[in-house]
Amino acid sequence: MVLEIFFAAGCFWGVEKNFEQIEGVVDVVSGYSGGNYDNPTYSDILENRNLKGGGFLEILRNIANSGDETEVDDLLVNHTETVKVVYDPDIVSTEYLIKNFWQIHNPTQIDGQGNDIGNNYRSAIYWTTPQQQAIALQTREEFQKLLNENGYGNITTEIMELDRFWPAENYHQDYLAKNPNGYCPDHSTGLVFVDRETKTAYHDTIAPLGGKEIVVVEPEIEGTCLFCLKFEREVTSKYSGSITLRTAPASALQGFSLKTETWATPTIFFIEDGKEVWANQGFMDVKEFYKALGEFKLGTSSESYDVAFNDGTDRRYCRQYEIFNNTPDGVFVDKLSGRPLFDTDYRFNSKSGWLSFTRSVANEVYEKIDYSFGMVRTEIRSVSSDIHLGHVFNDGPGGLPRYCINATVLEFLPRTKI
């Protein structure tokens, strides 16, 4: 047997994505509920979002406070952006889902979440069973105490029996999955609601390190943003660069001077001496991230940037070549990602004026045919950052390949520090 419960916690795109990740949830559908007019459309709820007292509970409060005997049926009540959650109670409990609802947004905010302002973004639980109602009311009281202990006001969430639910237009369904270069809005208070004994989970604060660093803002509740998980899987988990990269919820940031708002997750900050230099709200793929990092670390007018992103070439016997041609044992790494590319065990002096190796580190570079300058050559690029490294030729010692590599896109790590 499956059950249905309906939640409204701001824009339904992120709420839908949140509940879809939970084991035991069978289906999640975005739609509209809580209003008193039929067949609402997205245009309708946006048009009605600024009506004063656009929510049912607020209308009742206004009538009670004013003594106005106008019939409720004569007043327009706007719908909320609601998600229908279909779940198997043998796998995931109603209590878990409702507690998750309280955690993912700020239920004390009236008619809005974060920058999304309007009565269509108000907080609501629409129950379909008496048990769901009882759990919603009980957990509201528990979460209210937790909110009060941490300086928040009163919960404004509507808790009502579901009347009608209208599925939203097709383009709203699985919206964030269809738009992968996006973000997950994080409007949570940061309070973790697990049980009555667990009050909150305080995150360690992070302060500026000085110099250049990267800070990725993630949601207060770990694992609730698929874009963050995707960015971690594709970028940060493979990043070993010399510029420190840290992840933290917005509430943990202390002492930073930031211009970009932090309600979208992930938000990637490039910071120097505690001040934002550049930021991106939302997911960045590998190429986008390393292009931005290249500008931040190398500067667009540098020789290394020209090599990495414009397929340039170092000058023969350049200064970096002279340094790297006579290092102790160790590994040459990608200047941006920090991933190992070439080992001194396979370095040799080709007398060409460029670093030369007979092999690369396995699975860290890839080959691409290069037709530039009227020639046919085999280009070598970094798997991790996709920057240009050089070319490979078939004229190495003993019939081995010669990897002809630009020194300005590498950094060196002595064997003793690997």
C-alpha positions in Angstrom: 0.0 0.0 0.0 1.2 3.5 -0.8 0.2 6.8 0.7 0.1 10.4 -0.5 1.1 13.6 1.2 1.5 17.1 -0.2 4.2 19.7 0.7 4.7 23.3 -0.2 8.1 24.9 0.7 8.8 27.5 -1.9 9.5 26.9 -5.6 8.4 23.3 -6.3 11.4 22.5 -8.5 13.8 22.1 -5.6 11.2 20.5 -3.3 10.4 17.9 -5.9 14.1 17.1 -6.4 14.6 16.7 -2.6 11.9 14.2 -2.1 12.7 12.2 -5.2 16.1 11.3 -3.6 14.5 9.6 -0.6 14.3 5.8 -0.6 10.7 4.6 -0.3 9.3 7.6 -2.2 7.6 6.1 -5.3 6.7 9.2 -7.2 6.8 13.0 -6.8 4.7 15.4 -8.9 4.8 19.2 -9.0 1.5 20.9 -9.0 -0.9 23.4 -7.3 -3.0 23.1 -4.1 -4.4 25.2 -1.3 -6.4 27.7 -3.3 -10.1 28.1 -4.0 -10.3 28.4 -7.8 -10.3 25.5 -10.3 -7.7 24.5 -12.9 -4.9 26.8 -11.9 -2.0 27.4 -14.3 1.5 28.7 -13.5 0.4 32.0 -15.0 -2.6 32.1 -12.6 -0.6 31.6 -9.5 2.0 34.1 -10.5 -0.6 36.7 -11.3 -2.2 36.1 -7.9 0.9 35.9 -5.8 0.9 39.4 -4.5 -2.6 39.4 -3.3 -2.7 40.4 0.4 -3.8 37.5 2.4 -3.5 35.1 -0.5 -3.4 32.1 1.8 -6.4 30.5 3.5 -5.0 30.8 7.0 -4.0 34.4 6.5 -7.5 35.3 5.2 -9.1 33.8 8.3 -6.7 35.8 10.5 -7.6 39.0 8.7 -11.3 38.4 9.0 -11.0 37.6 12.7 -8.9 40.6 13.4 -11.0 43.1 11.4 -14.5 41.8 12.3 -15.3 41.8 8.6 -18.1 39.3 7.9 -17.3 38.9 4.2 -17.7 35.3 3.3 -14.5 33.4 2.8 -16.0 31.9 -0.4 -16.1 35.4 -1.9 -12.4 35.9 -1.5 -9.7 34.6 -3.8 -7.3 32.2 -2.2 -4.2 31.6 -4.3 -2.7 28.1 -4.7 0.7 27.1 -3.5 3.5 25.4 -5.6 2.9 22.0 -4.1 4.5 18.6 -4.6 2.6 15.3 -4.3 4.8 12.7 -2.6 3.7 9.1 -3.1 5.5 6.8 -0.7 5.6 3.3 0.7 5.2 3.6 4.5 6.9 0.2 5.0 10.1 1.7 3.6 10.0 5.4 4.7 7.9 6.7 7.5 5.5 9.6 7.4 7.4 11.1 10.3 10.7 11.0 8.4 9.1 12.8 5.4 7.5 15.5 7.5 10.6 16.1 9.5 12.5 16.3 6.2 10.0 18.9 5.1 10.6 21.1 8.2 14.4 20.9 7.6 14.5 21.9 3.9 13.0 25.4 4.2 12.3 28.2 6.6 8.7 27.7 7.8 8.8 31.0 9.7 8.9 33.0 6.5 5.6 34.5 5.4 4.6 34.1 1.7 7.9 33.3 0.3 11.2 31.4 0.6 14.5 33.3 0.1 14.2 35.5 -2.9 11.0 33.9 -4.1 8.4 36.2 -2.7 4.6 35.7 -3.1 1.8 33.7 -1.5 2.3 30.9 -4.1 5.6 30.2 -2.3 4.1 29.9 1.2 4.8 26.9 3.4 2.1 24.2 3.7 1.4 20.6 4.5 -1.7 19.1 3.0 -2.5 15.8 4.6 -4.6 12.9 3.4 -4.8 10.7 6.6 -5.5 11.6 10.2 -2.2 10.0 11.1 -0.4 12.4 8.8 -2.2 15.3 10.4 -1.3 14.2 13.9 2.4 13.8 13.0 2.4 17.2 11.2 1.0 19.0 14.3 3.2 17.2 16.7 6.4 17.8 14.8 5.5 21.4 14.3 5.4 21.9 18.0 8.8 20.1 18.4 10.4 22.1 15.5 9.0 25.4 16.9 10.8 24.8 20.2 14.0 24.2 18.2 13.5 27.3 16.1 12.8 29.4 19.2 16.0 28.2 20.9 17.9 29.4 17.9 16.4 32.8 17.5 13.7 32.2 14.9 10.1 33.3 15.1 6.8 31.4 14.7 6.0 28.8 12.2 3.5 30.1 9.6 3.0 26.7 7.8 -0.6 25.9 6.7 -1.5 22.4 7.9 -4.8 21.4 6.2 -6.5 18.4 4.7 -5.9 18.2 1.0 -8.9 19.5 -1.1 -7.7 19.3 -4.7 -4.4 18.9 -6.4 -3.7 20.0 -10.0 -0.5 18.7 -11.6 1.6 21.5 -13.0 2.5 21.8 -16.7 4.8 19.2 -18.1 7.8 21.4 -18.3 7.7 21.8 -14.5 8.0 18.1 -13.9 11.5 17.0 -13.1 12.6 20.5 -14.0 16.0 20.4 -12.3 16.8 17.1 -14.0 15.9 18.6 -17.4 18.0 21.7 -16.7 21.3 20.3 -15.4 23.3 23.5 -15.5 21.3 24.8 -12.5 21.3 25.0 -8.8 19.3 23.7 -5.8 17.8 26.6 -3.8 18.8 26.2 -0.1 16.3 28.1 2.1 16.7 25.9 5.2 17.4 27.3 8.6 20.3 24.9 9.1 18.6 23.2 12.0 18.7 19.4 11.8 15.5 17.8 13.1 16.1 14.1 13.8 14.4 13.5 17.1 13.4 15.2 20.3 16.8 14.8 21.9 18.8 16.1 18.9 18.5 19.8 19.0 20.8 21.0 16.1 24.0 20.1 14.3 26.4 23.0 14.5 28.7 23.2 11.5 32.3 24.1 12.1 32.8 27.7 11.0 35.4 28.5 8.3 37.3 31.7 8.0 39.5 33.1 5.2 42.9 31.3 4.8 44.5 34.3 3.2 45.7 34.3 -0.4 43.7 32.5 -3.0 41.2 29.8 -2.2 37.9 28.3 -3.5 34.8 27.9 -1.3 31.9 25.8 -2.5 28.6 26.6 -0.7 26.5 23.5 -0.2 23.2 23.0 1.5 22.8 23.0 5.3 21.5 19.4 5.1 24.0 17.1 3.4 22.9 15.2 0.4 19.8 17.3 -0.4 21.2 18.9 -3.6 21.8 16.7 -6.6 23.7 19.4 -8.4 26.1 19.6 -5.4 26.6 15.8 -5.5 27.2 16.0 -9.2 29.8 18.8 -8.8 31.5 16.8 -6.0 31.6 13.7 -8.1 32.8 15.3 -11.3 35.0 18.1 -10.0 35.9 18.3 -6.3 36.5 14.6 -5.7 39.2 14.7 -8.4 40.7 18.0 -7.5 44.1 18.1 -5.9 45.3 21.6 -7.0 47.6 23.9 -5.0 44.7 26.4 -4.4 42.8 25.1 -1.4 39.2 24.1 -2.1 36.7 23.8 0.8 33.0 23.1 1.0 30.6 24.5 3.7 27.1 25.6 4.2 26.5 29.4 4.0 25.9 29.6 7.8 29.5 28.3 8.4 31.2 31.2 6.5 32.7 33.7 8.9 34.8 36.8 8.0 34.4 36.6 4.2 33.5 39.6 2.0 31.1 38.2 -0.5 29.0 40.0 -3.1 27.1 37.1 -4.5 24.2 35.7 -2.5 24.5 32.2 -1.0 21.0 30.8 -1.2 21.7 28.8 -4.3 23.7 25.6 -4.0 26.2 25.0 -5.2 27.7 28.5 -5.3 31.4 28.4 -6.2 33.4 31.3 -4.8 37.0 32.2 -6.0 38.4 34.2 -3.1 41.6 36.2 -2.5 42.4 37.4 1.0 38.9 36.8 2.1 37.3 38.8 -0.7 35.2 37.5 -3.5 37.0 37.8 -6.9 34.4 35.8 -8.9 31.5 33.5 -8.2 29.1 31.2 -10.0 25.6 30.3 -8.7 24.8 26.8 -9.8 26.5 23.7 -11.3 29.6 24.1 -13.3 30.9 21.3 -15.5 34.6 20.3 -15.6 35.5 22.6 -18.5 33.6 25.6 -17.1 35.2 25.2 -13.7 38.8 24.8 -14.9 38.4 27.7 -17.4 37.3 29.9 -14.5 40.1 28.5 -12.3 42.6 29.2 -15.1 41.6 32.8 -15.2 41.7 33.1 -11.4 45.1 31.3 -10.9 47.0 32.0 -14.1 45.6 35.3 -15.4 44.3 35.5 -19.0 47.5 37.3 -20.2 49.9 34.7 -18.9 51.9 32.3 -21.1 50.6 29.3 -19.1 46.9 30.4 -19.8 47.6 30.8 -23.5 49.1 27.2 -23.6 46.3 25.7 -21.5 43.3 27.3 -23.1 44.4 28.7 -26.5 46.6 25.6 -27.4 49.7 27.8 -27.3 53.3 26.7 -27.0 56.0 27.6 -24.6 59.1 29.3 -26.0 61.9 26.9 -26.5 64.2 26.6 -23.4 61.8 28.9 -21.5 62.5 29.7 -17.8 60.1 27.0 -16.5 61.7 24.4 -18.8 65.1 25.2 -17.4 63.8 24.7 -13.9 61.8 21.5 -14.5 64.5 19.8 -16.7 66.7 19.3 -13.7 64.5 18.5 -10.8 65.0 15.6 -8.3 62.8 12.5 -8.5 59.1 13.3 -8.5 56.0 13.8 -10.4 54.8 16.6 -12.7 51.1 17.5 -12.1 48.4 19.4 -13.9 48.9 23.1 -12.8 45.1 23.5 -12.2 43.7 20.1 -11.1 46.9 18.9 -9.3 46.5 15.4 -10.9 49.7 13.5 -11.7 50.6 13.6 -15.4 54.3 12.6 -15.9 57.0 11.0 -13.8 60.7 11.8 -13.8 61.4 8.1 -14.2 60.3 8.6 -17.8 61.8 12.0 -18.4 64.7 12.3 -20.9 66.6 15.2 -22.5 65.5 15.4 -26.1 67.5 18.6 -26.7 64.3 20.0 -28.2 63.8 22.8 -25.7 60.6 21.3 -24.3 60.2 18.7 -21.5 60.2 15.2 -22.9 58.9 11.9 -21.5 58.5 8.4 -23.0 55.2 7.8 -21.3 52.5 9.5 -19.2 50.8 8.5 -16.0 48.1 6.0 -16.9 44.6 7.3 -17.5 45.5 10.9 -16.8 46.0 12.2 -20.4 44.2 11.6 -23.7 45.1 12.0 -27.3 43.4 14.1 -30.0 44.3 14.7 -33.6 45.5 18.2 -34.3 45.4 19.6 -37.8 46.6 23.1 -37.0 49.3 24.9 -39.0 48.8 22.5 -41.9 50.2 19.5 -40.0 48.8 16.3 -38.7 49.9 15.8 -35.1 48.7 14.0 -32.0 47.7 16.5 -29.2 47.9 15.6 -25.6 45.4 16.9 -23.1 44.7 16.5 -19.4 41.8 14.2 -18.6 41.0 16.0 -15.3 41.0 19.7 -16.5 41.0 19.2 -20.3 43.8 21.7 -20.7 46.3 21.5 -23.6 49.6 19.9 -22.6 51.6 19.4 -25.8 52.0 16.7 -28.4 53.3 13.1 -28.7 55.7 12.0 -31.5 57.1 8.6 -32.5 60.8 9.7 -32.4 61.6 8.9 -28.7 64.6 6.9 -27.6 64.7 3.2 -28.5 61.5 3.5 -30.6 59.5 4.8 -27.7 57.1 7.8 -27.9 58.3 11.3 -27.2 55.8 13.3 -25.2 56.7 16.9 -25.9 55.1 18.8 -23.0 54.9 22.5 -22.2 56.4 23.2 -18.8 54.2 26.3 -18.0 51.1 24.2 -17.5 52.8 21.9 -15.0 53.8 21.9 -11.3 56.3 19.7 -9.7 56.1 17.5 -6.6 59.2 15.8 -5.2 58.8 12.1 -4.6 59.2 12.7 -0.9 56.0 14.9 -0.8 53.8 12.7 -2.8 
